[in-house]
Amino acid sequence: MPDSRQRVPREGVKLFFFLGSIVVFLAVLALMPRVSIPLLLGYVIFLIISPAIPTLEKLGINRTGAVWIVFTSVIFFSTYPFVKIVPTVTSEVENIQYYLPKIERYVVKNYEDFQFLVKEKTSFELGDKYLYQGLEWVRSKTTRILLNLPTLLASVIEWVFLIPLVVFFLLKDGSIFKKGILKLTPNRIFERFYFLSHQFNKKLGDYIFAKFVEASIVGITITSGLLILEVRFALLFGLLAAFTNIIPYVGPIFGFIPALVFALAEYGTGTTLGAIIILYLVANAIDIAIVFPILVSKVVDLHPLTVVASVILGSQWLGVVGMVISIPLAAAVKLILQEVYKEIYQE
C-alpha cells in the first residue's frame, strides 16, 4: 500500500497535467479558428438542444432514437430558413451598394447646410475633415465587406457541413467525452470541477438560447414592420437589428443607425421616417421591458452594475466579441468565486 508521501506528489502531477491539458486545448482553439469556430458553435447548439433527449427518453424512446429525432429536427428548422434567406440577403447586400452614393450625397449636403447655419448664427466655421474621414472609413469598410462576401459565404457553407457533424457526435457520444474528462480530473478537485462545469454549461446554454430568442423577436418585429411599410432592404435591416441586439446596451443603436440614415436619404423627413423610428422604438421597448427581464436577466443572475462593468471590460479587451461573451464569462467567474468563498469561509 503506497504511503501518503507517494500519494501527494502523484496528486500534484495529476493536477498539473489536468490544468496543462486545459491550457493546451484552449491554445489550440485560439490558434485554429477554422476548426474552433464550428466546434464552439456546435458545442453551444449541443448545450441548447441536449435537454430534449432526456425528455424524449422519459416518453419511452431509446437514446439512439431520441438523438436522431432531435438532430433531424434541428437540421430541418435551421437549414430551411438558411436556404430561403441567404439568396435574398446576398441580393440585398449587392444592391445596396448602388444606394451608397445617394446616401453619401445626402450626408454631405446636410452637413454643408449645417456648416452654413452655424457660421451664419455664430460666425464659427466648422471643418469638414472628420466628415470626409468618416465617409472614407464607411466606404472602405463597405467595399471590404462586399469583396469578402464570397469568402464569408464559403466559410458559412463549410460551417453548414461541420457544425451538424459536431452536434451529432456530441449528442451521440457526449456522455463518453464527459466520462473521459472526469477520469482525468484529480480527486481533490473532482466534486468542484463537476459542479462548476455542470453549472457553467447550463448557464451558457440557457443564456445563448435566451439571447437567440430575444434577437429573433427583435429581428422578426423589425423585418415585418419594414415589409408592411414597404421599405427597401427590410430583411437586411431586420437581420442587422437581430445580430446587433446580441451586443448588450449599444447593440440596438448600432442596428438602428444604418436604417435611419437610409430612411433619411431615401424618404426624407416624412411620415415613413417617423414610422420607422416608432417601429424601432417599439421593438426595443418590448425587448427591454418584457423579453430581457423574463429571459436573459434571470438566466445570468448578475447585478446590473456587474453586467455594465463586464460589458465595458469585454469591449476593451476583445472589442465587439468581448461585449458579446462578457456576460456569460462574468456569470462563470461568479460561480467560481462562490465556490472559493464556500471553500475558505463556510467549510
N, C-alpha and C positions, 0 to 999 in steps of 0.2 A: 504493500500500500504506500503510495507516494506521500511524503510528508508535506507540511504547509510551505516549506521553503521552496519546494519544486513547483507547487501549485500557483503561488503568487506570481513568479516570473512568467509562467505559462499563460495566466490570465492577462498579464500585461502585454504579451506578444499577440494574443488574440485581439485585444482591444486596439493595438497599433495596426494590425493587419486589417481589421474591420474598418477603422476610420480611414486608413490609407486607401482601401478599395473604393470607399465612397468618394474620396477626393479625386482619384484617378478616373472614376466613372464620370463625374461632373466635368473634369477637364476634357475628356474625350468628347462629351456632348458639346462643350463650348468650341472645340476645335473643328468639329464636323457638323456644321449647320445643315448641310444637305440631308444628313441622316437624323440629326437630333430634332429638327423641326417636325417632320412627320411622326417621329417616335413620341415626342411630347404631346402633340395634338391627339395622336391615337390613345395615349395614356389618359388624357383629360376626358376624351369621349368614353373610354372604358369606365372611368370613375362615375360618370353621369349615368350610364345605362346599366352598369353591373347590378345595382339593387333590384332590377327587374327579374333577374334569374332566380333568386330565392323565392320571389313571389310566384313565379310560374311553377317552381318545384313544389310549392305548397298546394298548387292546384292539381298535382298528380303527374306532372310532366317531368320526365327524367332530365338530367343536366344537359346531355347532348342535344335533346330536342329543344330545351329552353334556350341554349346558346344559339342554335340555328334560327329560332323564331326571332330572338332579339336582334341578331346580326342582319338577317334579311330585312327586317323592318327598318333598321337604321339605314341600310343601303338604299332601300326604296325611297324613304322620306328625305334623304339627303341628295340622292342622285337626280331625282325627277325635277326638283326646283333648280338644281345646278344646270341641267341640260336646257331648261326653259329660259333661265335668266341670263346666263353668260353671253349668248349671241346678242341679246338686246343691250346689255351693258357695254359690250365691245363696240357695238354700233353707236351708242350714245357718246362714248368716250372719243371715238373717231370724229363724230360730227360736231362735238362741242368746240373743237379747235377752230372751226370756221366762225364761231361767235366770239372768240377771244379778241380779235382786233376791234370789234364793236364795243366790247366791254372796256378795252383799254382806252379807246377814244372817249368813251363816256366819262371814265375816271379822270383823264387829263383835262377835258373840257370843264368839268365841275370844279376841279382843283384850281384851274385858271380863273374861273369866276369867283371862287373863294379868295384867291390872292388879290384880285381886283377889289373885292368888297372890303377886305382887311386894310388894304392900302388907302382906300377912299375914306374909311372911318377912322383909322388910327395913324395913317402915314407910315406904317411899318410894312416893309416889303418882305414877304415870305419867300424863302428859297425853294427851288424845286429839285434839289439834289437828291433828297431822300425819296421823293416820289418816283423819279426815274430809276433809282436803285431798286426800289421795291418792285416796280413793274418788270425790270430786268430779271429780278430774282424769281418772280412768278412765271415769267416767260421761259426761263431756263429750266425751272422745276417741271413745268407742264410738258416742255419738249422732252425732257428726260423720261418722264412717265410714259409718254406716247412711244418713245423709242424702245423703252424697256418692257412695254406691254407684251410683245410676243414671248420674251423670256419669262415674264411673270406667268403668263398663261401656260407655258411649257412646264414650269415648276408646279403650278396648280394641277395640271393633268397628271404629273408624276405623283403628286400627293394623293390624287384620287385613287391611284392603284396601291400606294404604300400604306396609307392610313387605314383603310379597311383591313388590310393584311395584319397590321399591328393589332387592331381592335379584335380581330377574330382570334388570334393566338393568345391575347391577354384574357379574353373570355373563356377560351378553351383550357389554357394551361396557366392561368393567373395564380391559382392556388399552389401549383408546383413551384413557380417562381418565388412565391411568398415563402413557402417552406424552405427553399434553398437559402434565401436571405436570412431567415430566422436561425438556420443552422449555423451560419457564420457569426451570429450575434453573440458576444461574450455574455456569460451568465450574470455578471454584475450589473449589466445594463439591459438585460433581456426584457424585463417587465416594462421598464421606462420606454425603451425603444418601440416595443409592440404597441403600447398605449398611445405614444405620440404619433407614430406612423399611421395608426388607425384614425385618430382624431384629425390629423392633418389631411389625409386622403378624403375623409368625409367632408371636412370644411371646404377643401379645394373643389371637390366635385359639386357640392351644393352651391358654392359661390359662382363657379363658371356657369352652371345651369341657370342660376338666378339672373346673372348678367346677360346670358343669351336670351332668356325670356324678356328681360327688360329692353334690350336692344331691338328685339323683334317687334315688340309692341310699338316702340317709338318709330321704327322704320316703316312698319305697315301703316301706322296712322298718317305719317307724313306722305308716303307714296300715294295712299288712297286719296288724301286731301288734294295733293297736287294734280292727280289724274282728274278729279272732279272739277278742279279749276282750269283744266286743260293747259297746264304749264308744261313746256318742253323739258325733257330730261327728268321727268318725275321719278322714274325708277333709280336713276343715278343719284339724284339728291336724297332720295329715301334711303338708299344703301349707305351713302356717305353719313347721313344722320345716325343710322344704326351703328356703324362702325365707330364713329367718333363718340357715341354715347358710352362706349366701353371705358373711355378715359374719364375718370371722376372729375366733377366740377366744371372743368373748362371744355370738355368734350362737346356738350350741346352748343357752345359758342362757335367752336371750330366747324361744326356741321351746319350752322345757320348762316355764317358769313358768305360762303360761296353762293348759296341760294339768294341771299339778299342782294348781293352785287349783280347777279344775273338778272334778277327781277327789276332792279332799278334801270339797268341798261336796256332791257327788252320791253318792259311795260311802263316805265316811268313811275312817277308818284301818283298812282291812281288807285282804284278800288282793288285791282288784282294784287298790287303790292301790299295793301292793308290786309287783304285776305290771307296772303302768305305769311305775314308777320303774326297774325292771330292764330293761324294753324300751328306754327312752330311754338308759340307761347302755350297753346292748349295742350299740345303733345308733351311738352316738357313739364307743364304743370301737373298733368296726370302722372307722369313719371315720378316727379319729386314728392307729390302729396300722397300717392297711392301705391304705385308699383315698388319704388325703392324702399319705403318703410316696411312693406309687407314681405318682400322677397329678399332684398340684399342685406339690410341693416341687421336683421335677426340672425342671418347666417354667420356673419363675421363677428358679431358681438363685441364691437370696439366702440370706445368713446369717440364722439365726433371730432374732438381735438386730436386724438390719436390718428384718425383717418386723414385729417388735413396734414398733419406733420409727416405721415408716411408717404402721402402723395407728393409733397414738396421734396422730400429726400429722394424719392424714386426718380423724380424728374431731373434732379441734379446729377444723379449717378448714371442713369440709363435713358434719359430723355422720355419719349412717349411710352416706350416699352416699360420703363421703370414705373411710370404712373399707372399702367395697367396692372402690373404684378405686385405693386406696393401693398395693396390691402390684404391679399391672401398671405403674403410674406409677413406682414405685421401680425396677422392672426396666428401664424405659426410661431413667431417669436413670443407672443403672449402665452401660447401653450407651453413652450419650453421654460419661460420664466416662472410660470405657475408651478411646474414640476420641480424646478430648482428651489423655489420658496418652500414647497412641501418637504423637500429633502432636508433643507437646512433648519427650518424653524418648527415644523409641525411634528416631524418624526423624532 
